[in-house]
Amino acid sequence: MNQVTCECGFEVRAGAESQVVDQVLTHVRTDHPDLVGQVTPDVVRGWIELVPD
């Protein structure tokens, strides 16, 4: 399972990396608009942790 946990406490888990990336980018746009443009799909991929289901 792919997981990203934001500093604000938002957490997303999904089997597909692309789902995690999309959800994190949506979260950044809505909750951290100051980071839009800095947080790219490649940055998000670097944040992904693999965790057990």
C-alpha positions in Angstrom: 0.0 0.0 0.0 1.3 3.5 -0.9 0.9 6.2 1.8 1.6 9.8 2.2 1.1 11.7 5.5 1.1 15.5 5.3 2.4 17.7 8.2 -1.1 18.9 8.7 -2.3 15.4 9.5 -3.9 14.6 6.1 -3.2 11.0 5.1 -3.9 9.2 1.9 -3.4 5.5 1.2 -4.0 3.6 -2.1 -2.8 0.6 -3.9 -1.8 2.6 -7.0 0.9 5.3 -6.8 -0.9 7.4 -9.3 -4.0 7.6 -7.0 -1.9 8.8 -4.1 -0.2 11.4 -6.3 -3.5 12.7 -7.5 -5.1 12.9 -4.1 -2.0 14.7 -2.6 -1.9 17.2 -5.4 -5.7 17.9 -4.8 -5.0 18.3 -1.1 -2.2 20.8 -1.8 -4.4 22.9 -4.1 -7.2 23.1 -1.5 -5.3 23.2 1.8 -1.8 24.5 1.0 -2.3 26.8 -2.0 1.0 28.5 -1.2 2.8 25.3 -2.2 1.1 24.9 -5.6 3.9 24.9 -8.2 6.5 23.7 -5.7 4.8 20.3 -5.1 5.0 18.4 -8.3 4.1 14.8 -9.0 7.8 13.9 -8.7 8.0 15.5 -5.3 4.9 13.6 -4.1 6.4 10.3 -5.4 9.4 11.0 -3.1 7.1 11.3 -0.1 5.4 7.9 -0.7 6.0 5.3 1.9 5.2 1.6 1.3 3.1 0.3 4.2 1.3 -3.0 4.8 -2.4 -3.2 3.8 
